[in-house]
Amino acid sequence: MDLISALLMAVGAAFSLLAGVGLHRFDDVFARMHAAGKASTLGLLLILLGVALRLSELGPVLKVGLVAVLAVITIPAGVHLIARAAWRAGTELADATVFDEVSQRRFDEF
């Protein structure tokens, strides 16, 4: 069980690291928010699952489960609100962006 727990925490840490790399490397705020929302949430959930497997009492496991549920609810919602505010503020899209699904505008760069 300790090996599975350690493996889950290592994979979760790798996803969190990839989220950080995505925040640094992606071109615009919308791609960065995608990395922050998806990979970091999955990384946190894997780390919490690994921690829950190492715990032996029900109380701490339920607390870890509550943290996981709150993270699944709040992280994507927060990322969505940040991306929506950036779009409404007129933030520039990356050059590689071909289609803006929010405003339904087609760009001619493609």
RATA-V583265 format. One record per backbone hydrogen bond with DSSP energy under -0.5 kcal/mol. CO is the residue of the C=O (numbers start at 1). NH is the residue of the N-H. E is the energy in kcal/mol with one decimal. If there is no record, write none. Layout:
# RATA-V583265
co/nh/e
CO/NH/E
CO/NH/E
This chain:
# RATA-V583265
co/nh/e
1/5/-2.4
2/6/-2.5
3/7/-2.4
4/8/-2.6
5/9/-2.3
6/10/-2.2
7/11/-2.5
8/12/-2.4
9/13/-2.2
10/14/-2.0
11/15/-2.2
12/16/-2.1
13/17/-2.3
14/18/-2.5
15/19/-2.0
16/20/-1.8
17/21/-2.3
18/22/-2.5
19/23/-2.1
20/24/-1.3
21/25/-2.7
22/26/-2.2
28/32/-2.0
29/33/-2.2
30/34/-1.5
31/35/-2.0
32/36/-2.4
33/37/-2.3
34/38/-2.6
35/39/-0.7
35/40/-1.1
37/41/-0.5
38/42/-2.2
39/43/-2.5
40/44/-2.5
41/45/-2.4
42/46/-2.3
43/47/-2.2
44/48/-2.7
45/49/-2.3
46/50/-2.3
47/51/-2.3
48/52/-2.6
49/53/-1.9
50/54/-1.0
51/54/-0.6
51/55/-1.1
57/61/-1.1
58/62/-2.4
59/63/-1.8
60/64/-2.2
61/65/-2.3
62/66/-2.2
63/67/-2.1
64/68/-2.1
65/69/-2.4
66/70/-2.5
67/71/-2.2
68/72/-2.3
69/73/-1.6
70/74/-2.9
71/75/-2.1
73/77/-0.8
74/78/-2.7
75/79/-2.4
76/80/-2.3
77/81/-2.2
78/82/-2.2
79/83/-2.5
80/84/-2.5
81/85/-2.3
82/86/-2.2
83/87/-2.3
84/88/-2.5
85/89/-1.7
86/91/-2.2
87/90/-1.4
94/97/-1.4
98/107/-2.4
99/101/-0.9
100/104/-1.6
100/105/-1.0
105/100/-2.1
107/110/-0.6
